[in-house]
Amino acid sequence: MKQIGPILLAALLTLSLSTPAETAAASGELSTTAGSSWQATRTFAIEWDPVAPADPIYAFYRFYDSQGQVAQAFRRPIALMLKDIEVPPLPDAYTLEAWLESGSGERGAPSTAILRFDNAPPSPPELDSPPNWIVGTEPVVVGVEGSSDPPPLSGVGGYAISVDRGSGSSPCAQPDHCFGADIDLAGGEGGSLQLGTLPEGVHFVRAVAVSGAGVPSQLATATVRVDGSAPDLSLEGAPAGWSSRPVLVTARAADSLSGMTAAGPLGPFTAIAVDGAAPARAPGGAVSAWVGSSGAHSVEYFARDAAGNLSSSARSTVRIDEDPPLAVFAAAQDPAEPERIEATVSDPLSGPSQDRGSIGIRLSGSHARFEPLPTRNAGDRLVAHWDSDSYPPGKYEFLAIGYDAAGNSGAGTNRARGGRMVLVNPLKAQVELRAGLSRRRFTGSLHRIGGGRIAGQDVVVTETFAAGSKPRQRLTVVSTDREGAFALHLKAGPSRDVVARFAGTPLLSRAASSLAYIDSPTKVRMRSSAPTARVGGKPIVFTGKVAHRGAATVAGLPVELQFRFRGGAWSEFRTVEADPRGRFRYRYRFSDDDSRGVRFQFRAQIKGREGWPYGPGTSRPVSVTGR
């Protein structure tokens, strides 16, 4: 025997089908690059250094299955000797026998190698994951159990595992093959796999069983839920300020992951404690407690979610004031402001309200309701103004109603030093205002009733013009002189009412004069175009204008044109209307022969209309002689 030389023979030899037992041991080396490992592909890379007969021309190959039966046999010319060989399609541990033959039938020593082929996947594993939510600080442990189904020929080499948040990850680097580096749990029996602590949320554990040839099984998937956050807490029913009655407070807990659904004594709960007492605890996300009695009360509450996360305690303060405040009037009136009514409101807990309270008045000894006075809050005081000038003489009593910050009310009718709050009206010195009108001069005087005149005080003169005026009212302020007198020259304009008023002071009553009236007649002018008129000739033109100062409008005002002759009465012969500037015009023709030599008088008369702010008025007559 010798090694294969460079010259190859082309003769065809008949393939011998003898078994490995009938064949002598090979002296050449035959091996696979996979060694003794199982392989999932049918193609094996081989290395063969055969011992050849003289002038070999063929290489013979024979496969035996694990039962010793020939599964496949074939030959190749030496020129086409195989470096990669394909095993039969059924998984098995095949024995490959190979030798060389010469053209004369001389056979070289055979060589053998074991080729292990297994492309069958194992059955998927069973995963045992925590059935409920787990706390985020706890490590996650997943149990992996091999299938009870028979393993493939290559056995189960281990298990590959991946964890994702729903992206559909693959435990192996390649979808159809797993390498040794992909194995997370070696061996076919399975076991417990430590995943460590996982981020908060829902995780998907995906696992495959891997055959000895690296073939993965179908995916097995388990869900792991991790909740690393404590529940969110809130407190309902606690007032922002003070309450005037007991309060029912409710602690609520919410959890967006594991939740707060009641699940017995070991499930989620919410607890609340008042003033350090033992907490009241309720399954689920809500628990209530009553807070009562006056004072500031501490409320503490906490909760545990379904995963077991326990929240830190939250604290709140509930303030209750069930007692009314005390309202007391000032010990005496301020001599400088006798109409100022003042009461103090006090409360030892919540304090006086800053925006509620009232002072009322009624005739002393009556059972009428107290009439509220305009009242404002000034810190711990209620301050009202009593317009005593608007009330008839008599004795009046007062009621103060104060509130505290909790909403409790307290009524008081006494002064700070005892005795009921009662005042006798009039409180102020009584004043009289006299005034009169002489043409357009309005004069008057201010003086105390039963006393002297009052100097240096402002008096308001109000002119209220007739309807149709613009403006309708005019106010003028005048001051009394050293003698208490005042005077005002009134401007020309429409008809009007005139009155003087004194507003009073903290020590002087208010007063008003009697009403005076100015009746302003309408001023109107008219003229003719000529002093004579020829009968049957050119018409005479009458033009004129109505004064309308202070009137809202003059347009459309009726102007009645009248005439008369010596010894006769005035008669109307035409009515025209004024334009927006108060002007009017009329053409008049003399047509009666009896008018020759007669001297006529003509005039314009305004009788007014609704909304005209002046009284009736007539123009001066104009004379026209007929010829």
DOPA-601623 format. One record per residue (C-alpha): residue in three letters; x, y, z. Coordinates in steps of 0.001 Angstrom, whole numbers, plus 524288, in hexadecimal, padded with zeros to 5 digits. Example, Ala and Ser with C-alpha at 12.3 -4.5 7.8 and 13.67 -1.06 7.14 Angstrom:
ALA8300C7EE6C81E78 SER835667FBDC81BE4 
! end
This chain:
MET800008000080000 LYS8042D80DD57FDAB GLN7FF2281B737FE4A ILE7F765820FA7F2A3 GLY800908260F7E840 PRO7FE50830CA7DE5A ILE7FA2F8272E7D37D LEU7EBE5822F67D4A0 LEU7E641816F47CE42 ALA7D9518178B7C72C ALA7D521809227C7D0 LEU7C7E4806787CE2C LEU7C7747FCBC7D969 THR7BBA97F5EA7DEAE LEU7B7A77FAB77EC29 SER7B9177F07B7F6D6 LEU7ADF87F04C800EF SER7B50F7E96D80BEA THR7B2217EDD4819DE PRO7BBDE7F48D822F9 ALA7BDCB7E774829AF GLU7C26A7E16D81CFC THR7CBF07EC7981A34 ALA7D9987EDA481FAC ALA7DCA87F92682859 ALA7E05D80557820E8 SER7EE33809CE821A8 GLY7EB468178B81C28 GLU7E52D822B4823F2 LEU7D6DB8267E82153 SER7D08F83116829C7 THR7C66783BEA82983 THR7C89E849FD82D53 ALA7BCC0848808366A GLY7C40083DF783DCF SER7BAF4835F284621 SER7B0D1840DE84731 TRP7A33883FD984209 GLN7A0398480483614 ALA7932884D3A83171 THR796E784DDA82323 ARG798D1841D381A56 THR7A563846C781469 PHE7B1BC8436181BFB ALA7BF4884848818E4 ILE7C8E283CB7818F7 GLU7D78683B5281925 TRP7DD1482E8B813D0 ASP7EAFB82A14811D7 PRO7E82B81CC680B70 VAL7F18B8113E809A8 ALA7F06080DFF7FB3E PRO7F351801F57F2D6 ALA7FBAC8032A7E6B6 ASP7F5AE80C077DCBE PRO7E8CA80EBD7E3A8 ILE7DE3F8146F7DB41 TYR7D1FE814417E3EF ALA7CE2E8186E7F198 PHE7C37B810407F7C3 TYR7BA3B815658029E ARG7B0D480D9C80ACA PHE7A77C8127A815A5 TYR7A2D68096B8208E ASP797BD80D6282975 SER7980880B3283805 GLN792517FD93835E0 GLY79D9C7F9A582D23 GLN795A87F9EA820C1 VAL79AE48000F8146D ALA7936880CA6812A5 GLN79A6A811CE806B9 ALA7A61880E3F7FDE8 PHE7AC6D814AD7F224 ARG7B97B8168B7EB6D ARG7C08A821E67E560 PRO7CC4B823447DC63 ILE7D841826C27E416 ALA7D864833BA7DD08 LEU7CB32836B17E34B MET7CE2A831FF7F0FD LEU7C521838957FAD6 LYS7C914842C0804BC ASP7BAE2844E9808E7 ILE7B1DD8394E809EF GLU7A32A838E280BE4 VAL79D3C82EE681522 PRO78FF38286E812EC PRO7842C830EE81651 LEU7801782996822AD PRO7868082DD282F85 ASP79039823A183456 ALA79E458214783856 TYR7A39181C4982B62 THR7B03E814AC82986 LEU7B738818E581D31 GLU7C06980EC68172C ALA7C9258134480BE9 TRP7D42380CA4803FB LEU7DB0C80D697F6DF GLU7DBA38031A7EC2D SER7E44E801177E04C GLY7DF757FD8B7D2FF SER7E31A7EF5B7D56A GLY7DA837EEBB7E163 GLU7E5407F01E7EB5F ARG7DF767F6F67F766 GLY7E6547FFE780092 ALA7E47E7FF3980F23 PRO7D732805418130C SER7D5CE810DF81C1E THR7C9FA813AB824E5 ALA7C3F281F3A82C07 ILE7B762821CB833A8 LEU7AE7982C8082DF2 ARG7A3C08309A8378F PHE7983B83726830D2 ASP78C0083C22837FC ASN783588470683297 ALA77783843C383B22 PRO7735D84E7B844BC PRO7708C84AFC852CE SER7635B84D6A858FD PRO761D785B1185ED8 PRO7644585C8786D71 GLU75A5186047877AF LEU75C7186D3B87EB5 ASP758788700388C92 SER757CD87EC988EF3 PRO752348865F89A88 PRO743598867A898B5 ASN74167893E889EB8 TRP748228A10189EB5 ILE755068A1668A607 VAL75BBB8AC948ACF4 GLY765EE8B36A8A4CA THR770A98B13E8AED1 GLU76F258A26B8AE9A PRO7774E89A228A521 VAL76F4B892DC89B06 VAL770AD883FA89AB0 VAL76AFA87C1A88F70 GLY769F986D5F88FEB VAL76D78865AE88398 GLU768D28579C88279 GLY76C0B84E8F87747 SER7615D847EA86FA4 SER75D2E83A0B872D7 ASP75DB0836CD86457 PRO7694482E7185FB9 PRO774EF836FB85C52 PRO77B218370784ECE LEU786CD82E0F84C13 SER7902D838C484FA2 GLY7893483AD385C9A VAL7866884825862C3 GLY7929085003864C7 GLY78C2785B0D86C5A TYR782CC8666D86BB4 ALA78425873EF865A2 ILE77C4887F0486B89 SER7796688D428682B VAL77193897EF86F00 ASP76AC88A3458682B ARG75FD68AD4386A1E GLY7578F8A81D85ED4 SER760D48A9C08536A GLY760ED89B1385061 SER76F548984E852F0 SER775FA88B6784F48 PRO77DB1883E28597A CYS787EC87FD384F55 ALA79082887DD8467A GLN78AC8880CD83AA6 PRO77C6C87D15839AE ASP77F3886EF783568 HIS78BB486BF083CCC CYS790F686E2384A63 PHE79F5C86EC184DB7 GLY7A5C086B8685A77 ALA7A648879DF85E30 ASP7976187A7685D11 ILE7955F87040867B1 ASP7912B8763E874A5 LEU78DF3869BD87BE0 ALA7962A85DA08787C GLY7912884FBC878E9 GLY7842B849EC8753E GLU77DE68496688293 GLY77B7185808883CE GLY77BA985F32890A5 SER77A1086CE289608 LEU77F3C8788488E9D GLN7827D88507895E9 LEU77EB18910688DBF GLY7825789ADE89847 THR77A528A70F89A8B LEU772CF8ABD088EB5 PRO76DED8B98B88B79 GLU75FFC8BD0A88EDA GLY755B68B8138856C VAL751A08ABAA87E42 HIS75C708A2C087927 PHE75BB6896F38703B VAL764F488B8B872EC ARG7673588370866A6 ALA76E508764A8673B VAL7721386B3D85DF1 ALA777B685DD386089 VAL7841985BB385882 SER787CC84E598533E GLY795938492B853BD ALA7968584D0984575 GLY7927185B3684862 VAL7848485A1184338 PRO77B038629884B1C SER76D6385E7384EF9 GLN76146866A784D27 LEU7606A8727F85622 ALA75AD187156863BD THR7566B87E7D86952 ALA75380882DF8772C THR74F948903087C76 VAL7565D896FE887D0 ARG74FFC8A30A88DB4 VAL7585D8AC568958D ASP753158B7B989D7E GLY75D958BFFE8A3C5 SER755478CB9F8A7C9 ALA74D1B8CDAE8B3D2 PRO73EC68D1AB8B22C ASP73B0B8DFD88B016 LEU7339B8E57E8BBA1 SER729198EFE28BCD5 LEU7202D8F4828C7AE GLU712228F8798C4ED GLY7092E900248CDD1 ALA713AC907D18D4FD PRO70FFE916488D465 ALA71A3091FFA8CFF7 GLY71749928748DBCB TRP70F0C926C98E7E2 SER7029191EC58E8E7 SER6F734921C38F1E6 ARG6F33F9137C8F368 PRO6F94A905B98F3E9 VAL6FF94901858E728 LEU6FF8D8F44F8E04D VAL70CAB8F2B98D980 THR70FB68E7FF8CFA8 ALA71D678E3808CC34 ARG71E6B8DE5A8BE65 ALA729768D6C08B811 ALA72B878D4778A990 ASP735908CC1D8A2A7 SER736EB8CBCD893E7 LEU73E238BEB38938D SER73ACB8B41A89D68 GLY72E938BB7F8A1A6 MET726F88BC9B8AE48 THR71C0D8B2B28AC28 ALA718528AC758B907 ALA71D5589E778BA17 GLY71BE389A3D8C830 PRO7249E89CBB8D3FE LEU7314089AB58CC62 GLY72D428A3758C10B PRO72D668B23A8BF47 PHE728908BABC8CA68 THR727208C9098CE33 ALA728718CDDB8DC2E ILE7256C8DA888E351 ALA728058DF3A8F125 VAL722F98EB4D8F860 ASP72AE98F1F49030C GLY734588E68F90479 ALA729DF8DC5390733 ALA72AA48CE7D901CC PRO728D28CF0C8F307 ALA71BF08CAFF8ECFD ARG71F228C1B58E1E7 ALA7169F8BD6E8D675 PRO7196B8B4218CB00 GLY71AA78BB118BDFE GLY71CE58C9408BAB2 ALA714978D1108C44C VAL7124A8D29C8D2D2 SER70ABA8DD018DA77 ALA70B0C8E2B38E826 TRP703B48ED388EFAC VAL70AEF8F8D88F551 GLY703668FFE590001 SER70443909E190B30 SER709FA9177E90AAF GLY7188F9189F90856 ALA72329915068FE95 HIS723B9906668FBA6 SER72EA68FEA68F531 VAL72A928F4E88EAAC GLU7347D8EAB88E603 TYR731EF8E11F8DAED PHE739658D6F68D301 ALA736E98CB558C9E2 ARG73C8A8BECC8C418 ASP73A608BA9D8B608 ALA738518AD048B071 ALA746E08AB228AE46 GLY749B28AE1C8BC8C ASN74F538BBC68BB17 LEU74C7C8C3498C785 SER74B568D2038C63C SER751108DBD08CF8F SER747588E1FD8D8CD ALA740E18EE828D433 ARG73C2B8F8698DE1A SER731D9902EB8DE29 THR72BB190BCA8E846 VAL71D0690D5D8EA18 ARG718BD9196E8F1AE ILE70B6F919AD8F853 ASP70518925018FF89 GLU6F74A9221690449 ASP6F5EE92DF990D39 PRO6EFFE93B19908D6 PRO6F7AA947CD90944 LEU6F4A29532891265 ALA6EF8B9600590CA9 VAL6EFF296C3D91553 PHE6ED3697A7D911B8 ALA6F6ED98552914D1 ALA6F5E198AE592283 ALA6F1C89985C91D63 GLN6EF8299FD4910C6 ASP6FA719A7BD90ACE PRO6F6B09B5FF90D73 ALA6FC579B9ED90049 GLU6F4A39AF538F90B PRO6E8429AC3090094 GLU6E26D9A4BB8F4E3 ARG6EDCC99B1D8F4B7 ILE6E90698E508FAC3 GLU6F3FD985078FE8B ALA6F44E9775C90480 THR6FFB796E54907CF VAL6FF3B95FD59043D SER707F29567390BE2 ASP70A13947BB90AE6 PRO714EC9402691202 LEU7165D93536907EA SER713D9938428F99D GLY71384947088FB8B PRO709E7950D98F5E3 SER705A694FF38E7C8 GLN70BBE959E58DEC0 ASP7005F95AC28D543 ARG6F3A99581A8DC9D GLY6EBC895F318E6C2 SER6E10F969748E7B6 ILE6DB4C973FA8F058 GLY6CC98976508F0A7 ILE6C380980A38F652 ARG6B55C9815D8FAAA LEU6ACCE98A54902B8 SER6AF249875891106 GLY6A49397F6E91791 SER69EC897A9990AC7 HIS69E9D96C8790616 ALA6A1D596FEE8F818 ARG6ACF6969628F0EE PHE6BA12970318F1D7 GLU6BCB6977F08E580 PRO6CAB4975A18E0C8 LEU6D3B1981628DFD4 PRO6DEDC9827A8D600 THR6E99A97B048DD27 ARG6F7E0978428DA38 ASN701FF96F788E0A2 ALA70DF7976038E675 GLY7160996B068EC29 ASP70F30966CC8F897 ARG70538971D58F7C1 LEU6F85B974238F0E9 VAL6F6739825C8ECE4 ALA6E95B987908E82B HIS6E463995258E4AD TRP6D702999418E98B ASP6D1119A3CE8E114 SER6C98D9A9778EC6E ASP6C41F9B4A08E411 SER6BBD49AA6F8DCF0 TYR6B5409A5D38E961 PRO6AAB59ACD68F12D PRO6AD8F9B11E8FF18 GLY6AD139A66190935 LYS6B4CF99C3F910C7 TYR6BB949917B908C0 GLU6C224984CB90CAA PHE6CCB497D6090540 LEU6D08296F28902DE ALA6DE2396A7B8FECD ILE6DF9E95D028F878 GLY6EDAF958678F7CB TYR6F36F94C3C8F17C ASP6FFB7944958F429 ALA7086193E628E9C8 ALA701599315F8EB94 GLY6F42F937718E816 ASN6EE3F937CE8F5AC SER6E637944048F862 GLY6E43494B6A904F6 ALA6DABE956B99078C GLY6DCEF961D891104 THR6D49596D7191594 ASN6DCE9972AC920BC ARG6E7F297C67921E1 ALA6F56C97877926B6 ARG6F31097E6493416 GLY6E57F978BF93594 GLY6D82497DEA93218 ARG6D0BF97CB592562 MET6D521983C891925 VAL6CABA98E69917E9 LEU6CB9999BE59115E VAL6C1F69A7279115C ASN6BF769AE1D90466 PRO6C22D9B8C390060 LEU6D07E9B6BA90301 LYS6D5429C2F68FBEF ALA6D23E9D17D8FCA1 GLN6C6779D4518F3F4 VAL6C8959DD888E880 GLU6BF459E5AA8E010 LEU6C2259EA328D22E ARG6BA799F5A08CCC4 ALA6BB189F9DF8BE8C GLY6B397A024D8B4D9 LEU6B3D3A06848A6A6 SER6B3A0A147D8A18A ARG6B3EFA1429892A5 ARG6BFFEA0BE28905D ARG6C67CA0ED989D64 PHE6C54EA03768A6DC THR6C8B5A072D8B4EA GLY6C789A00D98C248 SER6CD539FE788CFB8 LEU6D1189F3048D87E HIS6CEF29F3668E737 ARG6CCAC9EAC08F315 ILE6BED59E9418F7AE GLY6BE089F199903D4 GLY6CC159F624901C4 GLY6D4DB9FE8C8F940 ARG6D8539FE098EAE6 ILE6E27C9F46C8E5D3 ALA6EE1F9F98C8DE33 GLY6F7B09F2A98D550 GLN6EF0B9E73F8D115 ASP6ECC49E26E8C34E VAL6DF0A9E33E8BDCA VAL6DB849DC288B12E VAL6D2099E3388A834 THR6CB309D9B689F1D GLU6C4779DE6F892AF THR6BBB59D3EF88CDD PHE6B7D69D82687F2F ALA6AB059D50387873 ALA6A9C19C8FD86FD1 GLY6B0369CAE0862A4 SER6BBE29D22086878 LYS6C9FC9CEA3866B2 PRO6CF689CCD9870D3 ARG6C40A9C9AC879C0 GLN6CAEC9CDF18862F ARG6D5859D72E88AB2 LEU6DC019D75989811 THR6E30D9E32889D87 VAL6EA279E3958AA89 VAL6EA219F0588B21F SER6EF439F3278BFC8 THR6E8C49FABA8CA9E ASP6EF59A07598CEB2 ARG6F217A0C108DC7B GLU6E3A9A0EDE8DE03 GLY6DFC2A01628D918 ALA6DA56A07248CC7D PHE6DC7FA03138BE57 ALA6D886A083D8B0ED LEU6D902A02D08A30C HIS6D5B6A09678961D LEU6CEE89FF3388D8F LYS6D1FF9FEB887F35 ALA6C78AA007C874DA GLY6C1929F42186F7A PRO6B5A59EB5686FC4 SER6AB769EAFF87A89 ARG6B0359E427886C8 ASP6AE809E0B489521 VAL6B8BC9E64C89E4A VAL6BBDE9E1408ABF1 ALA6C7239E2D08B585 ARG6CBF89D77E8BDE5 PHE6D56B9D6658C940 ALA6DB1E9C8BE8CA9E GLY6DD959C9F68D911 THR6E99D9C6CD8E121 PRO6EC4F9BCFE8EBE8 LEU6E6C39C70E8F568 LEU6DCE99CE938ECF9 SER6D0A19C9068E6FD ARG6CE4C9CA0D8D88C ALA6C44D9D3988D335 ALA6BDB89D7BF8C699 SER6B70D9E45A8C256 SER6A9819E5398BCB0 LEU6A8569E3598ADF4 ALA6A8B89EF3B8A50F TYR6A4529EF38896D6 ILE6A8F79F73588B2B ASP69F3F9F7B387FEF SER6A7379FB80873F2 PRO69EF1A000286841 THR6A2F29FCC785A6E LYS6AA38A07D2853B4 VAL6A6C4A099584566 ARG6A9DEA145483B61 MET6A309A170782E56 ARG6A462A211F8236E SER69E7AA23DC81611 SER6A576A25E880929 ALA69EAAA3337806DE PRO695D4A3CDD80E40 THR68BECA3D4380310 ALA685FBA334B7FA28 ARG67F26A35787ED38 VAL67255A2E387EC41 GLY673E4A23B17E1E4 GLY68249A26947E0F3 LYS68EC4A20867E629 PRO68D1BA18DD7F307 ILE6924DA1DA080009 VAL69C1FA144580667 PHE69B6BA126981524 THR6A7B6A0CD181B8C GLY6AB3AA0A5182989 LYS6B2A9A026C83381 VAL6AF479FB578402D ALA6B9549FC1084B1B HIS6BC3A9EE2C84FA2 ARG6C7B99EEF7858E6 GLY6C7839E320861EC ALA6BD1C9DBF8859FF ALA6C0699CE4D85544 THR6BA519D14B847FB VAL6B2979DC298416B ALA6B01E9D5BF83443 GLY6A1A59D44483148 LEU69D389DDCA83BD6 PRO68FEE9E38A8377A VAL6903A9F23C834EC GLU682AE9F861833D6 LEU68245A047C82B00 GLN6779FA0E7382EAF PHE67289A1B9A82994 ARG66931A267A82D9D PHE6651CA34228293E ARG66250A3FD8831A2 GLY657D8A3CE383BCF GLY65757A2E4D83808 ALA65B8CA21D583F2E TRP6672CA196183B68 SER663D7A0E80831ED GLU66BFDA031882D24 PHE66E06A020E81E9C ARG678EA9F7DC81DB2 THR6811B9EE7C82624 VAL68ED49EB30821F3 GLU699D59E35A82848 ALA6A7619E77882CC6 ASP6B3349E11182694 PRO6BE869DB0982E98 ARG6C4429E8BB83072 GLY6B7569EE5A8352A ARG6B4AE9F621828B0 PHE6A7BD9F6F382196 ARG6A2EC9FDAC814D9 TYR695F1A004880E2F ARG691E8A076A80179 TYR6850BA0EE1802CA ARG67DCCA153C7F733 PHE673BAA204D7F8B4 SER6685DA1D0D7EF95 ASP65C58A23E77F57E ASP6592DA31697EFD3 ASP653FFA35297FD2A SER66213A34948021E ARG665D7A40DF7FAB1 GLY66937A4BCF803F5 VAL667D0A42EC80FF9 ARG67323A41C481999 PHE6746DA33C581EC7 GLN67C74A2E7182A3A PHE682D4A20EE829A0 ARG6893FA18B683450 ALA68E61A0ADB83759 GLN68964A038C84339 ILE68F309F7338497C LYS685A09EF7085181 GLY68F459E4488537F ARG68E089D59F8525A GLU690DF9C9AA85A9B GLY69F589C98585DFA TRP6A1739D80A85B34 PRO6A8359DD7386779 TYR6A3599EB8686638 GLY6963D9F1F8868C8 PRO68DF29F8E485E62 GLY693DDA04D6857A3 THR69051A0F1184D7D SER6988FA176084480 ARG6974EA262A8435C PRO68D6FA29F4838D4 VAL691EEA2EC882B6D SER68937A37EE82301 VAL68649A367481488 THR67D02A3FC180CDD GLY67597A3B43800E5 ARG67550A43DA7F494 
! end
